């Protein structure tokens, strides 16, 4: 009897590991949400499956990406999941997704602000849980209580305003970021945002003391305003793409290595 023997491979193929990218700032109002949301859209355009999670305190937030990007208009006629509200109410968020421009958006909403929704530590952990996507980008607002989750990141992007009074305003946060970079446990980039002719790069380098500094120009106010009036993500503007493309290319190389 001429039989054909085939050895079956019963090992399950390994699923690719989710990459976590934490975008935080040295101080508040330095542009972390602009950088993080633009990075998420850049990676989606590059072919990755991406979840963006806004990590902050609805009682203290300075502004909402939900409003800036006109999420209510983008989701007109389809359901938008309020992740903060659902988690605070104890409901499941399993398999819930808000897909727009290739990104799953987990955002604070005006309702969360009105209701002063605050998540406890266990609820924050649920918000930060993996989604099965290739990449999760976490917009970690400084002073929000989410900084402890930076230890779970693979890549950390620390946004810095080069104005000396802002760079030196929170020495404790700066010390912790320096220690995380020095630990070697993370791929780390200092993103100095808002560079102009008055910035002394030498003094900024001496202050940060890192070889992983990326310099980006300030996004002009008229670009920011124009995009919001047109209900656009900032990344949809070619000026913004030109400003951030080099540093985002560096981040994408970190993901691939």
C-alpha positions as a LaTeX table, in Angstrom:
\begin{tabular}{lrrr}
\hline
Residue & $x$ (\AA) & $y$ (\AA) & $z$ (\AA) \\
\hline
Unk1 & 0.00 & 0.00 & 0.00 \\
Unk2 & 1.51 & 3.27 & $-1.13$ \\
Unk3 & 0.53 & 5.73 & 1.57 \\
Unk4 & 1.52 & 9.34 & 1.93 \\
Unk5 & 2.66 & 10.35 & 5.42 \\
Unk6 & 2.34 & 14.01 & 6.33 \\
Unk7 & 3.55 & 15.22 & 9.71 \\
Unk8 & 1.07 & 17.75 & 11.00 \\
Unk9 & 2.26 & 20.80 & 12.85 \\
Unk10 & $-0.05$ & 21.35 & 15.81 \\
Unk11 & 1.83 & 24.37 & 17.16 \\
Unk12 & $-0.23$ & 27.53 & 17.02 \\
Unk13 & 1.34 & 30.31 & 15.05 \\
Unk14 & 2.50 & 33.08 & 17.32 \\
Unk15 & 0.47 & 36.23 & 17.05 \\
Unk16 & 2.51 & 39.40 & 16.65 \\
Unk17 & 2.93 & 41.23 & 19.93 \\
Unk18 & 1.10 & 44.51 & 20.39 \\
Unk19 & 3.43 & 47.50 & 20.53 \\
Unk20 & 2.55 & 50.13 & 23.13 \\
Unk21 & 3.61 & 53.72 & 22.51 \\
Unk22 & 3.20 & 56.25 & 25.28 \\
Unk23 & 3.17 & 59.92 & 24.33 \\
Unk24 & 3.50 & 62.16 & 27.35 \\
Unk25 & 4.80 & 65.65 & 28.03 \\
Unk26 & 7.13 & 67.57 & 30.25 \\
Unk27 & 4.35 & 69.71 & 31.65 \\
Unk28 & 0.80 & 70.39 & 30.50 \\
Unk29 & $-0.29$ & 72.07 & 27.26 \\
Unk30 & 2.89 & 71.15 & 25.38 \\
Unk31 & 1.13 & 69.40 & 22.48 \\
Unk32 & 0.95 & 65.76 & 23.52 \\
Unk33 & $-2.50$ & 65.20 & 22.00 \\
Unk34 & $-1.47$ & 66.79 & 18.71 \\
Unk35 & 1.62 & 64.57 & 18.55 \\
Unk36 & $-0.12$ & 61.39 & 19.73 \\
Unk37 & $-3.18$ & 61.65 & 17.49 \\
Unk38 & $-1.03$ & 62.52 & 14.48 \\
Unk39 & 1.25 & 59.57 & 15.21 \\
Unk40 & $-1.74$ & 57.22 & 15.37 \\
Unk41 & $-2.95$ & 58.41 & 11.97 \\
Unk42 & 0.56 & 58.20 & 10.51 \\
Unk43 & 0.87 & 54.57 & 11.61 \\
Unk44 & $-2.58$ & 53.73 & 10.26 \\
Unk45 & $-1.57$ & 55.18 & 6.89 \\
Unk46 & 1.56 & 53.02 & 7.07 \\
Unk47 & $-0.62$ & 49.91 & 7.22 \\
Unk48 & $-0.69$ & 49.14 & 10.95 \\
Unk49 & $-3.89$ & 48.42 & 12.87 \\
Unk50 & $-3.97$ & 51.14 & 15.52 \\
Unk51 & $-5.87$ & 52.08 & 18.67 \\
Unk52 & $-5.54$ & 55.56 & 20.13 \\
Unk53 & $-6.39$ & 55.96 & 23.83 \\
Unk54 & $-6.71$ & 59.36 & 25.48 \\
Unk55 & $-5.58$ & 59.01 & 29.09 \\
Unk56 & $-6.60$ & 61.92 & 31.25 \\
Unk57 & $-8.91$ & 63.30 & 33.90 \\
Unk58 & $-12.14$ & 64.68 & 32.39 \\
Unk59 & $-12.35$ & 67.15 & 35.29 \\
Unk60 & $-8.98$ & 68.71 & 34.48 \\
Unk61 & $-8.62$ & 68.44 & 30.73 \\
Unk62 & $-7.75$ & 71.60 & 28.80 \\
Unk63 & $-9.55$ & 70.56 & 25.64 \\
Unk64 & $-11.08$ & 67.58 & 23.94 \\
Unk65 & $-9.89$ & 65.91 & 20.77 \\
Unk66 & $-13.50$ & 64.74 & 20.46 \\
Unk67 & $-14.55$ & 68.36 & 19.90 \\
Unk68 & $-11.50$ & 69.50 & 17.94 \\
Unk69 & $-11.87$ & 66.70 & 15.36 \\
Unk70 & $-15.68$ & 66.92 & 15.27 \\
Unk71 & $-16.14$ & 63.29 & 16.26 \\
Unk72 & $-19.89$ & 63.80 & 16.69 \\
Unk73 & $-20.14$ & 64.81 & 13.03 \\
Unk74 & $-17.83$ & 62.00 & 11.88 \\
Unk75 & $-19.99$ & 59.43 & 13.65 \\
Unk76 & $-23.33$ & 60.87 & 12.64 \\
Unk77 & $-25.61$ & 57.95 & 11.88 \\
Unk78 & $-23.37$ & 55.36 & 13.52 \\
Unk79 & $-22.66$ & 54.44 & 17.12 \\
Unk80 & $-19.75$ & 55.98 & 19.03 \\
Unk81 & $-18.69$ & 54.17 & 22.19 \\
Unk82 & $-17.92$ & 56.41 & 25.16 \\
Unk83 & $-15.23$ & 54.23 & 26.72 \\
Unk84 & $-14.90$ & 56.33 & 29.87 \\
Unk85 & $-18.63$ & 56.31 & 30.45 \\
Unk86 & $-19.01$ & 52.60 & 29.74 \\
Unk87 & $-16.14$ & 51.64 & 32.04 \\
Unk88 & $-17.35$ & 53.94 & 34.84 \\
Unk89 & $-20.79$ & 52.31 & 34.59 \\
Unk90 & $-19.25$ & 48.85 & 34.87 \\
Unk91 & $-20.25$ & 47.79 & 31.38 \\
Unk92 & $-18.12$ & 45.68 & 29.08 \\
Unk93 & $-16.03$ & 47.30 & 26.36 \\
Unk94 & $-15.01$ & 44.03 & 24.79 \\
Unk95 & $-14.94$ & 44.23 & 20.99 \\
Unk96 & $-16.15$ & 47.85 & 21.03 \\
Unk97 & $-14.43$ & 50.00 & 18.43 \\
Unk98 & $-14.73$ & 53.55 & 17.09 \\
Unk99 & $-13.11$ & 53.30 & 13.67 \\
Unk100 & $-12.31$ & 56.48 & 11.77 \\
Unk101 & $-9.49$ & 56.97 & 9.25 \\
Unk102 & $-8.09$ & 53.55 & 10.12 \\
Unk103 & $-7.80$ & 54.22 & 13.87 \\
Unk104 & $-9.87$ & 52.94 & 16.79 \\
Unk105 & $-10.49$ & 56.04 & 18.96 \\
Unk106 & $-10.91$ & 55.76 & 22.73 \\
Unk107 & $-11.63$ & 59.34 & 23.69 \\
Unk108 & $-12.93$ & 61.48 & 26.51 \\
Unk109 & $-16.25$ & 63.03 & 25.54 \\
Unk110 & $-18.09$ & 66.22 & 26.54 \\
Unk111 & $-20.49$ & 63.98 & 28.48 \\
Unk112 & $-17.57$ & 62.64 & 30.53 \\
Unk113 & $-16.58$ & 66.22 & 31.34 \\
Unk114 & $-20.13$ & 67.27 & 32.24 \\
Unk115 & $-20.55$ & 64.25 & 34.51 \\
Unk116 & $-17.03$ & 64.62 & 35.95 \\
Unk117 & $-16.30$ & 60.98 & 35.23 \\
Unk118 & $-13.26$ & 59.71 & 37.12 \\
Unk119 & $-11.88$ & 56.20 & 36.76 \\
Unk120 & $-10.32$ & 54.33 & 39.66 \\
Unk121 & $-7.12$ & 52.34 & 39.24 \\
Unk122 & $-8.87$ & 49.13 & 38.17 \\
Unk123 & $-10.98$ & 51.04 & 35.66 \\
Unk124 & $-7.92$ & 52.81 & 34.28 \\
Unk125 & $-6.36$ & 49.39 & 33.75 \\
Unk126 & $-9.41$ & 48.34 & 31.75 \\
Unk127 & $-9.12$ & 51.48 & 29.61 \\
Unk128 & $-5.45$ & 50.70 & 28.95 \\
Unk129 & $-6.06$ & 47.03 & 28.15 \\
Unk130 & $-4.80$ & 45.57 & 24.90 \\
Unk131 & $-6.98$ & 45.57 & 21.83 \\
Unk132 & $-5.28$ & 43.02 & 19.59 \\
Unk133 & $-4.10$ & 45.75 & 17.22 \\
Unk134 & $-0.54$ & 46.03 & 15.98 \\
Unk135 & 0.00 & 49.29 & 17.84 \\
Unk136 & $-1.67$ & 51.13 & 20.70 \\
Unk137 & $-0.86$ & 54.83 & 21.05 \\
Unk138 & $-1.56$ & 56.23 & 24.51 \\
Unk139 & $-1.92$ & 59.99 & 24.93 \\
Unk140 & $-0.88$ & 60.24 & 28.60 \\
Unk141 & $-1.70$ & 63.68 & 29.90 \\
Unk142 & 0.86 & 64.91 & 32.47 \\
Unk143 & $-0.58$ & 65.09 & 35.96 \\
Unk144 & $-3.51$ & 62.85 & 35.06 \\
Unk145 & $-2.55$ & 59.87 & 37.22 \\
Unk146 & $-1.81$ & 57.68 & 34.20 \\
Unk147 & 1.94 & 58.24 & 34.31 \\
Unk148 & 2.39 & 54.97 & 36.21 \\
Unk149 & 1.34 & 53.12 & 33.05 \\
Unk150 & 4.43 & 54.39 & 31.23 \\
Unk151 & 6.25 & 51.34 & 32.59 \\
Unk152 & 4.06 & 49.20 & 30.29 \\
Unk153 & 5.20 & 51.03 & 27.15 \\
Unk154 & 7.63 & 49.78 & 24.54 \\
Unk155 & 8.27 & 53.25 & 23.13 \\
Unk156 & 8.00 & 56.55 & 25.01 \\
Unk157 & 7.77 & 59.90 & 23.25 \\
Unk158 & 8.27 & 62.79 & 25.69 \\
Unk159 & 7.07 & 66.10 & 24.27 \\
Unk160 & 8.99 & 69.16 & 25.44 \\
Unk161 & 8.26 & 72.86 & 25.03 \\
Unk162 & 11.75 & 74.45 & 24.74 \\
Unk163 & 10.70 & 77.60 & 26.61 \\
Unk164 & 13.02 & 77.46 & 29.68 \\
Unk165 & 10.29 & 78.29 & 32.20 \\
Unk166 & 8.22 & 75.37 & 30.90 \\
Unk167 & 11.09 & 72.90 & 30.68 \\
Unk168 & 12.03 & 73.50 & 34.32 \\
Unk169 & 8.51 & 73.76 & 35.76 \\
Unk170 & 8.16 & 70.11 & 36.85 \\
Unk171 & 11.51 & 68.79 & 38.02 \\
Unk172 & 10.02 & 65.62 & 39.51 \\
Unk173 & 8.40 & 64.58 & 36.23 \\
Unk174 & 11.62 & 65.37 & 34.39 \\
Unk175 & 13.64 & 63.27 & 36.84 \\
Unk176 & 11.31 & 60.30 & 36.35 \\
Unk177 & 11.49 & 60.55 & 32.55 \\
Unk178 & 15.28 & 60.73 & 32.67 \\
Unk179 & 15.36 & 57.63 & 34.88 \\
Unk180 & 13.09 & 55.74 & 32.49 \\
Unk181 & 15.28 & 56.62 & 29.54 \\
Unk182 & 18.40 & 55.67 & 31.50 \\
Unk183 & 16.96 & 52.29 & 32.49 \\
Unk184 & 17.30 & 51.03 & 28.92 \\
Unk185 & 13.90 & 49.33 & 29.18 \\
Unk186 & 12.27 & 51.60 & 26.63 \\
Unk187 & 12.92 & 53.03 & 23.22 \\
Unk188 & 12.85 & 56.70 & 24.08 \\
Unk189 & 12.51 & 59.91 & 22.07 \\
Unk190 & 12.51 & 63.46 & 23.37 \\
Unk191 & 10.34 & 65.43 & 20.95 \\
Unk192 & 11.20 & 69.11 & 21.28 \\
Unk193 & 8.17 & 70.82 & 19.79 \\
Unk194 & 7.79 & 74.45 & 18.83 \\
Unk195 & 11.33 & 75.10 & 17.68 \\
Unk196 & 11.91 & 78.62 & 16.41 \\
Unk197 & 14.82 & 80.98 & 15.81 \\
Unk198 & 14.88 & 82.03 & 19.46 \\
Unk199 & 15.49 & 78.49 & 20.79 \\
Unk200 & 19.03 & 77.63 & 21.90 \\
Unk201 & 19.38 & 73.99 & 20.88 \\
Unk202 & 22.71 & 73.82 & 22.73 \\
Unk203 & 21.07 & 74.76 & 26.02 \\
Unk204 & 18.18 & 72.37 & 25.45 \\
Unk205 & 20.65 & 69.54 & 24.77 \\
Unk206 & 22.58 & 70.40 & 27.92 \\
Unk207 & 19.37 & 70.33 & 29.92 \\
Unk208 & 17.94 & 67.07 & 28.55 \\
Unk209 & 21.31 & 65.31 & 28.27 \\
Unk210 & 20.17 & 62.78 & 25.67 \\
Unk211 & 21.23 & 61.69 & 22.21 \\
Unk212 & 17.62 & 60.88 & 21.31 \\
Unk213 & 16.27 & 64.36 & 20.66 \\
Unk214 & 14.05 & 65.13 & 17.69 \\
Unk215 & 13.37 & 68.76 & 16.82 \\
Unk216 & 10.11 & 69.86 & 15.22 \\
Unk217 & 8.91 & 73.30 & 14.25 \\
Unk218 & 5.92 & 74.93 & 15.83 \\
Unk219 & 2.66 & 74.25 & 14.02 \\
Unk220 & 1.42 & 77.71 & 13.04 \\
Unk221 & $-1.65$ & 78.92 & 14.89 \\
Unk222 & $-3.44$ & 79.58 & 11.63 \\
Unk223 & $-3.04$ & 75.91 & 10.67 \\
Unk224 & $-4.44$ & 74.71 & 14.01 \\
Unk225 & $-7.38$ & 77.09 & 13.79 \\
Unk226 & $-8.10$ & 76.35 & 10.13 \\
Unk227 & $-8.20$ & 72.61 & 10.70 \\
Unk228 & $-10.57$ & 72.83 & 13.65 \\
Unk229 & $-12.93$ & 75.13 & 11.74 \\
Unk230 & $-12.88$ & 72.57 & 8.93 \\
Unk231 & $-13.50$ & 69.68 & 11.37 \\
Unk232 & $-10.23$ & 67.99 & 10.44 \\
Unk233 & $-7.64$ & 66.05 & 12.38 \\
Unk234 & $-4.46$ & 68.09 & 12.41 \\
Unk235 & $-2.67$ & 65.24 & 10.61 \\
Unk236 & $-4.88$ & 65.80 & 7.57 \\
Unk237 & $-2.99$ & 69.04 & 6.92 \\
Unk238 & 0.14 & 68.84 & 4.75 \\
Unk239 & 1.94 & 71.39 & 6.94 \\
Unk240 & 1.53 & 69.14 & 9.98 \\
Unk241 & 2.67 & 66.09 & 8.01 \\
Unk242 & 5.81 & 67.91 & 6.90 \\
Unk243 & 6.62 & 68.99 & 10.47 \\
Unk244 & 6.24 & 65.56 & 12.07 \\
Unk245 & 7.15 & 63.12 & 9.28 \\
Unk246 & 10.82 & 62.67 & 10.23 \\
Unk247 & 10.24 & 61.93 & 13.91 \\
Unk248 & 7.32 & 59.61 & 13.13 \\
Unk249 & 9.54 & 57.73 & 10.68 \\
Unk250 & 11.98 & 57.21 & 13.55 \\
Unk251 & 9.17 & 55.87 & 15.75 \\
Unk252 & 8.08 & 53.47 & 13.02 \\
Unk253 & 11.64 & 52.13 & 12.81 \\
Unk254 & 11.48 & 51.46 & 16.56 \\
Unk255 & 8.32 & 49.44 & 16.01 \\
Unk256 & 9.97 & 47.30 & 13.36 \\
Unk257 & 13.05 & 46.48 & 15.45 \\
\hline
\end{tabular}
